């Protein structure tokens, strides 16, 4: 969020003002489009960017892990949040190591073929790191986004998503980028620090990939002590640091270790109910120039354009509804992916081999060539065997930092999915994580925390003054924002996947009516110059990157309260009128 301190101004954190054009408009159009917009997306198979390497040589890992080694900061997890945090800490003079289980964190994985929607929140952090040109070169702008619906009776013309701009000003649009490409461009920036000109004030970042955290302890002399194991089978080693950043995902090992060390109930995970939680997803790889219809003799089938998003609809006669989404790419030279998101009970999950899957797809999508001839027998077999993933329940950790009493001034913070995780309903996962890195850097700057020449020499130098205070300020504010974003996701737009729910159509209709009413009232207040008693629905407010998640929550709660008061007043007036009418009728009968 914009609030790195409970009492700091939002502008203090917004070092660069990048923001997307707000999305809104006809809810029925959004219901068709947003199966794609904030969900899993396409991938080109993991194209390489900026010369990123597959990870440090194994010999370098053995050397780095041979005996105890001290770093000013250790980041666990090499996703966008962890890599951003590492670059920010290096910029402040810290000797940083990034610990990551995988050999190449940016490699394409069909089970994690996410498409990130990097809005103004994420762009502010990438801009501060000098990575916006790389982002723009590898992504599709929201302004370029077009969607087409593919049904049994034809293909609709591509249309832009409806938008609304309550501030009447143009914002920098959000960018669509494949997860693998974003991680690789950030990993390349980390890798480039090892070949940068010698600069003692900005040491190279150590990339300790193919390594896992297996233990965490603390002592007053060396601070955090991390037991680390390499996947090459070498003996475990020990690393020490004064600042530990846990950016290691939903099932964070750092968070679990901190909860154990704290021993007072801290670092509990609070989960919220959400209509999209528990939905299963998996990804089908498609060939380049995928045909959007079955071949007809004498006619050439239209093919999918890389720059256009597609929603593939099943036959109306299908036993259970099913959709697949394709998001836009810069290029589909290495293929494309279709994403299926369903309930646990959907028959798609009963297809466990290529033969049964081929029969099912031909019956469900008779108008599309989802067969062995087009996709290949091996891909059908892989997709059928793949058990996919699940959307987590919106959840956040109650604490975002920990300073042990006997740690000699060392501190740990949580960021990214280790702090907050949720379904992709609002497209905020990567943005919230990048904001965590930005907030950590801003708090360090606010209190003048820096490493390098200000530190005394030695194998384990003392932590910088005010490090604990900066981490505490970060943790206090980010815990508030983590709680807010998980609540927003639970309420924002959980019905976009077309999942079958009890009273599903009624609930979706109520959601759409809620969007229309709140937007109309907000626009009326703005047009008439009245106090802003009403705000647009959460889904629309989230598009404004100048708003902190906690501010959006307050706006939504305020609007709900006003609507409830008005509803009660209207009910009271209706009852009063009904009573008056009854008295008049009664008087007429007895006159």
C-alpha positions as CSV (number, residue, x, y, z in Angstrom):
1,X,0.0,0.0,0.0
2,X,1.0,3.6,0.1
3,X,1.1,3.6,3.9
4,X,4.4,2.4,5.2
5,X,3.8,4.1,8.5
6,X,0.4,4.5,10.2
7,X,0.9,8.2,10.3
8,X,2.9,8.8,7.1
9,X,1.5,10.5,4.1
10,X,0.8,8.3,1.1
11,X,3.0,10.4,-1.1
12,X,6.0,9.6,0.9
13,X,6.0,6.1,-0.4
14,X,5.0,6.8,-4.0
15,X,8.4,7.6,-5.3
16,X,7.1,7.4,-8.8
17,X,3.5,8.0,-9.8
18,X,2.5,5.1,-12.1
19,X,-1.1,4.1,-12.2
20,X,-3.5,2.1,-14.5
21,X,-6.6,3.2,-16.2
22,X,-9.5,2.2,-14.0
23,X,-11.7,-0.7,-15.2
24,X,-15.4,-0.7,-14.8
25,X,-18.5,-0.5,-17.0
26,X,-21.2,-2.9,-17.9
27,X,-21.1,-5.8,-15.4
28,X,-22.4,-8.3,-17.9
29,X,-19.5,-7.5,-20.2
30,X,-17.1,-7.8,-17.3
31,X,-18.6,-11.1,-16.3
32,X,-17.7,-12.4,-19.8
33,X,-14.2,-10.8,-19.9
34,X,-13.0,-11.3,-16.4
35,X,-12.9,-15.0,-16.5
36,X,-9.6,-14.1,-18.1
37,X,-8.6,-10.7,-16.6
38,X,-7.6,-11.6,-13.1
39,X,-6.9,-15.3,-13.4
40,X,-4.2,-17.6,-14.5
41,X,-2.9,-16.7,-17.9
42,X,-0.9,-17.8,-20.9
43,X,2.8,-18.4,-21.2
44,X,5.1,-18.8,-24.2
45,X,7.0,-21.6,-22.6
46,X,9.4,-19.4,-20.7
47,X,11.3,-17.2,-23.1
48,X,14.6,-15.9,-21.8
49,X,15.2,-12.2,-21.1
50,X,18.3,-10.1,-20.6
51,X,20.7,-13.0,-20.6
52,X,19.4,-14.5,-17.3
53,X,21.4,-17.6,-16.3
54,X,20.2,-20.9,-15.0
55,X,21.6,-20.1,-11.6
56,X,25.1,-20.0,-10.2
57,X,27.4,-22.9,-11.0
58,X,27.2,-25.7,-8.6
59,X,30.8,-25.2,-7.6
60,X,30.0,-21.6,-6.6
61,X,27.2,-23.0,-4.4
62,X,29.5,-25.4,-2.7
63,X,32.0,-22.6,-2.1
64,X,29.3,-20.3,-0.7
65,X,27.9,-23.0,1.6
66,X,31.3,-24.3,2.8
67,X,31.2,-23.2,6.5
68,X,29.5,-20.3,8.1
69,X,29.1,-17.1,6.0
70,X,27.6,-13.8,7.0
71,X,25.4,-11.5,5.0
72,X,23.9,-8.2,6.0
73,X,20.5,-9.5,4.7
74,X,19.3,-12.8,3.5
75,X,16.1,-13.0,1.4
76,X,14.4,-16.4,1.3
77,X,12.5,-16.8,-2.0
78,X,13.3,-15.6,-5.5
79,X,9.9,-14.6,-6.7
80,X,9.1,-11.0,-7.7
81,X,8.8,-9.9,-4.0
82,X,12.1,-11.5,-2.9
83,X,14.1,-10.3,-5.9
84,X,12.7,-6.7,-5.5
85,X,13.6,-6.8,-1.8
86,X,17.2,-8.0,-2.6
87,X,17.7,-5.2,-5.1
88,X,16.4,-2.6,-2.7
89,X,18.6,-3.8,0.1
90,X,21.7,-3.8,-2.1
91,X,20.9,-0.2,-3.2
92,X,21.3,0.7,0.5
93,X,24.8,-0.9,0.8
94,X,23.8,-4.3,2.2
95,X,25.6,-7.6,1.3
96,X,22.6,-9.7,0.2
97,X,22.1,-13.3,-0.5
98,X,18.9,-14.8,-2.1
99,X,18.1,-18.3,-1.0
100,X,15.9,-20.2,-3.4
101,X,14.9,-23.9,-3.8
102,X,14.7,-24.0,-7.6
103,X,17.7,-23.8,-9.9
104,X,16.0,-21.3,-12.2
105,X,13.2,-19.4,-10.5
106,X,12.0,-17.8,-13.8
107,X,11.7,-21.1,-15.7
108,X,8.3,-21.9,-17.2
109,X,6.2,-24.3,-15.3
110,X,2.9,-25.4,-16.8
111,X,1.4,-25.8,-13.3
112,X,2.3,-22.1,-12.5
113,X,1.6,-20.5,-15.9
114,X,0.4,-17.3,-14.2
115,X,-0.2,-14.0,-16.1
116,X,0.6,-11.0,-13.9
117,X,-1.4,-7.8,-14.2
118,X,1.2,-5.2,-13.0
119,X,-0.7,-2.1,-12.2
120,X,0.5,1.3,-10.9
121,X,1.4,-0.2,-7.5
122,X,3.8,-2.7,-9.0
123,X,5.0,-0.3,-11.6
124,X,6.0,2.2,-8.9
125,X,8.4,-0.4,-7.4
126,X,9.7,-1.6,-10.8
127,X,10.3,2.0,-11.8
128,X,12.3,2.6,-8.6
129,X,14.5,-0.4,-9.6
130,X,14.9,0.9,-13.2
131,X,13.1,-2.1,-14.6
132,X,10.1,-0.4,-16.3
133,X,11.7,-0.4,-19.8
134,X,12.1,-4.2,-19.5
135,X,8.6,-4.6,-18.2
136,X,7.1,-2.6,-21.1
137,X,9.2,-4.5,-23.6
138,X,7.9,-7.9,-22.4
139,X,4.3,-7.1,-21.7
140,X,0.9,-6.1,-23.2
141,X,-0.6,-2.9,-22.1
142,X,-4.1,-2.8,-20.6
143,X,-5.0,-0.3,-23.4
144,X,-4.1,-2.9,-26.0
145,X,-6.2,-5.6,-24.3
146,X,-9.0,-7.0,-26.5
147,X,-11.2,-10.0,-25.9
148,X,-13.1,-12.3,-28.2
149,X,-15.6,-14.9,-27.2
150,X,-15.4,-18.3,-29.1
151,X,-18.7,-20.2,-29.1
152,X,-20.2,-23.0,-31.1
153,X,-22.0,-20.5,-33.3
154,X,-19.0,-18.3,-34.1
155,X,-16.4,-15.9,-32.9
156,X,-17.3,-12.5,-31.6
157,X,-15.3,-9.5,-32.8
158,X,-12.5,-8.4,-30.3
159,X,-13.7,-5.7,-27.9
160,X,-11.9,-3.6,-25.4
161,X,-12.7,-3.9,-21.7
162,X,-15.1,-1.2,-20.4
163,X,-13.4,1.4,-18.3
164,X,-14.3,4.2,-15.9
165,X,-12.1,7.0,-14.6
166,X,-13.6,8.6,-11.6
167,X,-10.7,11.1,-11.4
168,X,-11.1,12.2,-15.0
169,X,-7.4,11.9,-15.6
170,X,-5.3,9.4,-17.6
171,X,-3.3,6.9,-15.6
172,X,-0.5,4.7,-16.8
173,X,-2.2,1.5,-17.9
174,X,-1.6,-1.8,-16.2
175,X,0.7,-4.3,-18.0
176,X,0.1,-8.0,-18.7
177,X,3.2,-10.1,-18.4
178,X,3.9,-13.8,-18.0
179,X,5.1,-14.8,-14.6
180,X,8.2,-16.5,-16.0
181,X,9.2,-13.4,-18.0
182,X,8.8,-11.0,-15.0
183,X,10.8,-13.2,-12.7
184,X,13.5,-13.7,-15.3
185,X,13.9,-10.0,-16.0
186,X,14.2,-9.3,-12.3
187,X,16.6,-12.3,-11.8
188,X,18.7,-10.9,-14.7
189,X,18.9,-7.6,-12.8
190,X,20.1,-9.5,-9.7
191,X,22.6,-11.5,-11.8
192,X,23.9,-8.3,-13.3
193,X,25.1,-7.1,-9.9
194,X,27.8,-9.7,-10.0
195,X,29.3,-8.2,-13.2
196,X,28.8,-4.6,-12.3
197,X,31.9,-2.4,-11.8
198,X,33.5,-2.9,-8.5
199,X,31.7,-0.8,-5.9
200,X,32.1,-1.5,-2.2
201,X,29.0,0.6,-1.5
202,X,26.8,-1.8,-3.6
203,X,28.1,-5.4,-3.3
204,X,27.0,-8.1,-5.7
205,X,24.0,-10.1,-4.7
206,X,24.7,-13.8,-4.0
207,X,22.2,-16.1,-5.8
208,X,22.1,-19.2,-3.7
209,X,19.8,-21.2,-5.9
210,X,19.0,-24.9,-5.5
211,X,19.2,-24.4,-1.8
212,X,16.6,-24.9,0.9
213,X,16.2,-23.4,4.4
214,X,16.1,-26.4,6.8
215,X,16.6,-24.6,10.2
216,X,16.5,-21.2,11.8
217,X,17.9,-20.1,15.2
218,X,19.1,-16.9,16.8
219,X,21.9,-15.8,19.1
220,X,23.2,-12.5,20.4
221,X,26.6,-12.6,18.6
222,X,25.7,-13.5,15.0
223,X,22.0,-12.8,14.9
224,X,20.0,-15.2,12.7
225,X,21.6,-18.5,12.0
226,X,20.2,-20.3,9.0
227,X,20.8,-24.0,8.3
228,X,20.9,-24.4,4.5
229,X,21.0,-27.6,2.4
230,X,21.9,-27.7,-1.3
231,X,20.1,-30.0,-3.7
232,X,23.4,-31.4,-4.9
233,X,23.6,-33.5,-1.8
234,X,26.5,-31.6,-0.2
235,X,26.7,-31.3,3.6
236,X,24.4,-28.7,5.2
237,X,26.0,-25.3,5.8
238,X,25.2,-22.3,8.1
239,X,24.6,-18.7,7.1
240,X,24.2,-15.8,9.4
241,X,22.5,-12.4,9.0
242,X,21.0,-9.5,10.9
243,X,18.1,-9.0,8.5
244,X,16.0,-11.9,7.4
245,X,13.3,-11.4,4.7
246,X,10.8,-14.2,4.4
247,X,9.4,-14.0,0.8
248,X,9.0,-17.8,0.4
249,X,5.4,-18.1,-0.5
250,X,2.1,-19.5,0.8
251,X,3.7,-22.2,2.9
252,X,6.5,-20.1,4.2
253,X,9.2,-21.9,6.1
254,X,10.4,-18.6,7.5
255,X,6.9,-17.8,8.9
256,X,6.6,-21.2,10.5
257,X,10.0,-20.9,12.1
258,X,9.2,-17.4,13.4
259,X,6.0,-18.6,14.9
260,X,7.9,-21.4,16.7
261,X,10.6,-19.0,18.0
262,X,8.0,-16.4,19.2
263,X,6.0,-19.1,21.0
264,X,3.3,-16.6,22.0
265,X,0.7,-17.2,19.2
266,X,2.2,-14.6,17.0
267,X,2.3,-15.2,13.2
268,X,-1.0,-16.9,13.2
269,X,-2.6,-17.2,9.7
270,X,-6.2,-15.8,9.5
271,X,-8.2,-17.3,6.7
272,X,-11.4,-15.8,5.2
273,X,-14.3,-17.4,3.4
274,X,-14.5,-16.6,-0.4
275,X,-16.6,-18.0,-3.2
276,X,-13.5,-18.6,-5.3
277,X,-11.4,-20.3,-2.6
278,X,-10.7,-24.0,-3.4
279,X,-11.4,-23.8,-7.1
280,X,-9.0,-26.0,-9.1
281,X,-7.1,-25.0,-12.1
282,X,-4.8,-26.5,-14.7
283,X,-3.2,-25.4,-17.9
284,X,-3.3,-26.9,-21.4
285,X,-0.5,-26.1,-23.8
286,X,-1.6,-25.0,-27.3
287,X,0.5,-24.8,-30.5
288,X,1.5,-21.6,-32.2
289,X,-1.3,-20.1,-34.3
290,X,-4.0,-22.3,-32.6
291,X,-7.0,-22.7,-34.9
292,X,-10.2,-21.3,-33.4
293,X,-12.5,-23.7,-35.2
294,X,-12.3,-27.2,-36.7
295,X,-11.2,-27.4,-40.3
296,X,-14.0,-27.2,-42.9
297,X,-13.3,-28.5,-46.4
298,X,-12.3,-25.6,-48.7
299,X,-12.0,-23.1,-45.9
300,X,-9.1,-21.9,-43.8
301,X,-9.8,-21.9,-40.0
302,X,-9.2,-18.6,-38.2
303,X,-6.2,-18.7,-35.9
304,X,-5.7,-17.1,-32.5
305,X,-3.9,-13.8,-32.6
306,X,-1.2,-13.4,-29.9
307,X,-2.4,-9.9,-29.0
308,X,-6.0,-10.9,-28.3
309,X,-7.5,-12.6,-25.3
310,X,-10.0,-15.4,-25.9
311,X,-12.7,-17.0,-23.8
312,X,-13.4,-20.5,-25.2
313,X,-17.0,-21.5,-24.4
314,X,-18.3,-25.1,-24.3
315,X,-21.3,-26.4,-26.2
316,X,-24.7,-25.4,-24.8
317,X,-25.5,-29.1,-24.6
318,X,-22.5,-29.9,-22.4
319,X,-23.5,-31.7,-19.2
320,X,-21.6,-29.2,-17.0
321,X,-20.5,-25.7,-18.2
322,X,-16.8,-25.2,-18.8
323,X,-14.7,-22.3,-20.1
324,X,-11.0,-21.9,-21.0
325,X,-9.1,-18.6,-21.0
326,X,-6.2,-17.4,-23.2
327,X,-4.5,-14.1,-22.3
328,X,-2.6,-12.0,-24.7
329,X,1.1,-12.4,-25.5
330,X,3.8,-10.4,-27.2
331,X,4.4,-13.4,-29.3
332,X,3.1,-17.0,-29.4
333,X,6.2,-18.3,-31.2
334,X,6.7,-20.9,-28.5
335,X,3.0,-21.7,-28.1
336,X,0.2,-20.6,-25.8
337,X,-1.8,-21.9,-22.9
338,X,-5.5,-22.3,-22.1
339,X,-6.5,-22.2,-18.5
340,X,-9.3,-24.2,-17.0
341,X,-10.8,-23.2,-13.6
342,X,-13.6,-25.4,-12.1
343,X,-15.1,-26.8,-8.9
344,X,-13.6,-29.9,-7.4
345,X,-16.6,-32.0,-8.6
346,X,-16.3,-31.0,-12.3
347,X,-16.0,-34.0,-14.7
348,X,-12.8,-32.5,-16.2
349,X,-11.0,-34.0,-13.2
350,X,-12.3,-37.4,-14.0
351,X,-10.3,-37.5,-17.2
352,X,-7.1,-39.2,-16.1
353,X,-5.7,-40.4,-19.4
354,X,-5.3,-39.1,-22.9
355,X,-8.1,-41.2,-24.4
356,X,-10.9,-40.2,-21.9
357,X,-9.7,-36.6,-22.1
358,X,-9.8,-36.5,-25.9
359,X,-13.4,-37.9,-25.8
360,X,-14.5,-35.4,-23.2
361,X,-13.0,-32.4,-24.9
362,X,-14.5,-33.4,-28.3
363,X,-17.9,-33.6,-26.7
364,X,-17.6,-30.4,-24.6
365,X,-15.9,-28.3,-27.3
366,X,-17.0,-29.8,-30.6
367,X,-16.2,-26.6,-32.4
368,X,-12.5,-26.5,-31.4
369,X,-9.6,-28.8,-32.4
370,X,-8.7,-29.8,-28.9
371,X,-7.5,-33.2,-30.1
372,X,-4.3,-35.3,-30.5
373,X,-3.9,-34.2,-34.1
374,X,-3.6,-30.5,-33.0
375,X,-2.2,-30.8,-29.5
376,X,-0.3,-34.0,-29.7
377,X,-0.9,-37.2,-27.8
378,X,1.9,-36.4,-25.3
379,X,0.3,-33.1,-24.3
380,X,-3.1,-34.7,-23.8
381,X,-1.5,-37.3,-21.6
382,X,0.4,-34.7,-19.6
383,X,-2.7,-32.5,-19.1
384,X,-4.9,-35.5,-18.1
385,X,-2.3,-36.7,-15.5
386,X,-1.7,-33.2,-14.1
387,X,-3.6,-32.6,-10.9
388,X,-3.3,-28.8,-11.3
389,X,-3.5,-26.4,-8.3
390,X,-6.1,-24.8,-6.1
391,X,-6.9,-21.2,-5.3
392,X,-6.1,-20.6,-1.6
393,X,-8.5,-19.0,0.8
394,X,-7.8,-15.3,1.3
395,X,-5.3,-15.3,4.2
396,X,-2.9,-13.1,6.0
397,X,-0.4,-13.4,8.8
398,X,-1.2,-11.4,11.9
399,X,2.4,-10.2,12.3
400,X,4.9,-9.0,9.7
401,X,8.1,-8.6,11.7
402,X,9.9,-10.2,14.6
403,X,12.8,-8.9,16.7
404,X,14.0,-11.5,19.1
405,X,15.1,-10.2,22.5
406,X,18.4,-12.2,22.5
407,X,19.2,-11.5,18.8
408,X,21.6,-8.6,19.2
409,X,19.6,-6.3,17.1
410,X,18.6,-8.7,14.4
411,X,15.2,-8.7,12.9
412,X,13.0,-10.6,10.4
413,X,10.2,-9.4,8.2
414,X,7.6,-11.2,6.0
415,X,6.6,-10.2,2.5
416,X,4.6,-11.4,-0.5
417,X,2.6,-14.6,-0.2
418,X,4.3,-15.4,3.1
419,X,2.4,-12.4,4.5
420,X,-0.7,-12.4,2.4
421,X,-2.1,-14.9,-0.1
422,X,-5.4,-15.0,-2.0
423,X,-7.1,-16.1,-5.2
424,X,-6.3,-13.9,-8.3
425,X,-9.8,-12.3,-8.3
426,X,-8.5,-8.7,-8.2
427,X,-5.1,-9.2,-9.8
428,X,-3.3,-7.9,-6.8
429,X,-0.9,-10.7,-5.8
430,X,2.2,-9.5,-7.5
431,X,1.3,-5.8,-6.9
432,X,0.9,-6.3,-3.1
433,X,4.2,-8.2,-3.0
434,X,6.1,-5.5,-4.9
435,X,4.6,-2.9,-2.6
436,X,6.0,-4.8,0.4
437,X,9.5,-4.5,-1.0
438,X,8.8,-0.8,-1.7
439,X,7.5,-0.2,1.8
440,X,10.5,-1.9,3.4
441,X,12.9,0.3,1.4
442,X,10.9,3.4,2.3
443,X,11.0,2.7,6.0
444,X,14.8,2.0,5.9
445,X,15.2,5.4,4.1
446,X,12.8,7.2,6.5
447,X,15.0,6.2,9.5
448,X,18.3,6.5,7.7
449,X,19.2,2.8,7.8
450,X,22.1,1.9,5.5
451,X,25.0,-0.6,5.4
452,X,28.5,-0.4,4.1
453,X,31.1,2.1,5.3
454,X,29.0,2.9,8.4
455,X,29.4,-0.6,9.8
456,X,32.3,-1.8,11.9
457,X,34.6,-4.4,10.3
458,X,34.3,-8.0,11.3
459,X,32.9,-11.4,10.2
460,X,29.5,-10.5,11.7
461,X,29.2,-6.7,12.0
462,X,26.6,-5.1,14.2
463,X,23.3,-4.3,12.6
464,X,22.8,-0.7,11.5
465,X,21.2,1.6,14.1
466,X,17.4,1.8,13.9
467,X,17.1,-1.4,11.8
468,X,14.7,-2.8,14.3
469,X,12.7,0.4,14.4
470,X,12.4,0.5,10.6
471,X,11.4,-3.2,10.5
472,X,8.8,-2.5,13.2
473,X,7.3,0.4,11.3
474,X,7.2,-1.7,8.1
475,X,5.6,-4.7,10.0
476,X,3.0,-2.6,11.7
477,X,1.7,-0.9,8.6
478,X,2.0,-3.9,6.3
479,X,0.1,-6.2,8.7
480,X,-2.8,-3.7,8.4
481,X,-2.6,-3.7,4.6
482,X,-2.4,-7.5,4.5
483,X,-5.6,-7.9,6.5
484,X,-7.3,-5.3,4.3
485,X,-6.4,-6.9,0.9
486,X,-7.6,-10.3,2.0
487,X,-10.9,-8.9,3.0
488,X,-11.2,-7.0,-0.3
489,X,-10.5,-10.1,-2.3
490,X,-13.2,-12.0,-0.3
491,X,-15.8,-9.4,-1.3
492,X,-14.4,-8.0,-4.6
493,X,-15.3,-10.3,-7.5
494,X,-15.3,-14.0,-6.6
495,X,-17.9,-15.1,-9.1
496,X,-16.0,-14.3,-12.3
497,X,-15.1,-17.9,-13.0
498,X,-18.6,-19.1,-13.7
499,X,-18.3,-21.7,-10.9
500,X,-21.5,-23.5,-9.9
501,X,-22.6,-22.2,-6.5
502,X,-25.7,-22.5,-4.4
503,X,-28.0,-19.7,-5.6
504,X,-25.1,-18.8,-8.0
505,X,-27.1,-16.8,-10.5
506,X,-28.9,-14.9,-7.8
507,X,-25.6,-14.1,-6.1
508,X,-24.0,-12.9,-9.3
509,X,-27.0,-10.8,-10.1
510,X,-26.8,-9.2,-6.7
511,X,-23.1,-8.5,-7.2
512,X,-23.8,-6.9,-10.6
513,X,-26.6,-4.7,-9.1
514,X,-24.3,-3.7,-6.3
515,X,-21.7,-2.6,-8.8
516,X,-24.2,-0.5,-10.8
517,X,-25.8,1.1,-7.7
518,X,-22.5,2.1,-6.0
519,X,-21.0,3.4,-9.3
520,X,-24.1,5.4,-10.1
521,X,-24.3,7.0,-6.6
522,X,-20.5,7.8,-6.6
523,X,-20.8,9.5,-10.0
524,X,-23.9,11.4,-8.9
525,X,-22.1,12.7,-5.8
526,X,-19.1,13.8,-7.9
527,X,-21.3,15.4,-10.6
528,X,-23.4,17.3,-8.0
529,X,-20.4,18.4,-6.0
530,X,-21.7,16.6,-2.9
531,X,-19.6,15.0,-0.1
532,X,-18.2,11.6,-1.2
533,X,-20.7,9.5,0.8
534,X,-20.6,6.8,-1.8
535,X,-17.7,5.0,-3.5
536,X,-17.6,2.6,-6.4
537,X,-17.5,-1.1,-5.7
538,X,-14.2,-2.7,-4.5
539,X,-13.5,-4.1,-7.9
540,X,-13.4,-0.6,-9.4
541,X,-11.6,1.1,-6.5
542,X,-8.8,-1.4,-6.6
543,X,-7.8,0.0,-10.1
544,X,-6.7,3.2,-8.5
545,X,-3.1,2.6,-7.3
546,X,-3.1,5.8,-5.3
547,X,-5.5,4.2,-2.8
548,X,-4.1,2.0,0.0
549,X,-6.0,-1.3,0.5
550,X,-7.0,-0.1,4.0
551,X,-8.4,3.1,2.5
552,X,-10.4,1.1,-0.1
553,X,-11.8,-1.0,2.8
554,X,-12.8,2.1,4.7
555,X,-14.5,3.5,1.6
556,X,-16.4,0.3,1.0
557,X,-17.5,0.0,4.7
558,X,-18.6,3.7,4.7
559,X,-20.7,3.2,1.6
560,X,-22.2,0.0,3.0
561,X,-23.1,1.8,6.2
562,X,-24.8,4.7,4.3
563,X,-26.7,2.3,2.1
564,X,-27.9,0.4,5.1
565,X,-29.1,3.6,6.9
566,X,-30.9,4.7,3.7
567,X,-32.5,1.3,3.4
568,X,-33.7,1.4,7.0
569,X,-35.1,4.9,6.4
570,X,-36.9,3.8,3.3
571,X,-38.3,0.8,5.1
572,X,-39.6,3.0,7.9
573,X,-41.2,5.4,5.4
574,X,-42.8,2.5,3.6
575,X,-44.2,1.1,6.9
576,X,-45.5,4.5,7.9
577,X,-47.2,5.0,4.5
578,X,-48.7,1.5,4.7
579,X,-50.1,2.2,8.1
580,X,-51.5,5.5,6.9
581,X,-53.1,3.9,3.9
582,X,-54.6,1.2,6.2
583,X,-56.1,3.9,8.5
584,X,-57.6,5.7,5.5
585,X,-59.1,2.5,4.2
586,X,-60.4,1.6,7.6
587,X,-62.0,5.0,7.9
588,X,-63.7,4.7,4.5
589,X,-65.2,1.3,5.4
590,X,-66.9,2.6,8.5
591,X,-68.1,5.9,7.3
